[in-house]
Amino acid sequence: MKIQIAPSILAADFIHLQSEVDSVLAAGADWIHVDVMDGHFVPNLTMGPIVVEALRARTDCPLDVHLMVERPEQMIPWFAQAGATSISVHAEATPHLHRALQLIRSYGLQAGMAVNPATGLTSLDYIYDQLDYLLIMTVNPGFGGQSMISATLKKVRSANERLAQLGRTDVPVEVDGGVSVHTIGDLAAAGARIFVAGSAVFQAQDRRQAIAALRAAAQQTSGSRNA
């Protein structure tokens, strides 16, 4: 699978959000990652569908919406209609995970399951047929700029092994949290293929160089799994 770099606008300058997004896309970003927080499931509060709608009006780039919210089923239609390309929901946030994934797919979008660092992967066995990607949090969600939790490398490896056992080697693992040029190699070696990078891209003086360095470090260690 191809390495994908998805800068998170949580780390962008919101006063100049459109130019920030234009900048990272021109620098080589593959996706734009949109972190949605409700102040309940996680302690922070961020943005709503109006931001996705505004971005979609200006770009055809994939918009990857990560719902860190309680009862995500209520918000899925809002973000789908706003122009999301993919939506991930947390296994911890709803007792109706299968239904939530089906709802996302009913809008023709890619559906992802997200899991926190301390959450196991048992749910995979029950929803793998509805899954387009798996998002593994490599920090505790809610705030940007955290350091990657090293124990999550084992989870990335375990996830790829279990997906292979389930016959879903087509499902890429996305990682979110503490992704930098120093950590992306280990994450890629463990089997991650989509990398959410906030500060590592938006705080870089040369964003093109930063994205190229991230991609090169990931490709160097991803081995035969990388396309």
Secondary structure, DSSP 8 states (H G I E B T S, - for coil): ---EEEEBGGGS-GGGHHHHHHHHHHTT-S-EEEEEEBSSSSS-B---HHHHHHHHTT--S-EEEEEESSSGGGTHHHHHHHT-SEEEEETTT-S-HHHHHHHHHHTT-EEEEEE-TT--STTHHHHGGG-SEEEEESS-TT-SS----TTHHHHHHHHHHHHHHTT-TTS-EEEESS--TTTHHHHHHHTEEEEEESHHHHT-SSHHHHHHHHHHHHHHHHGGG--
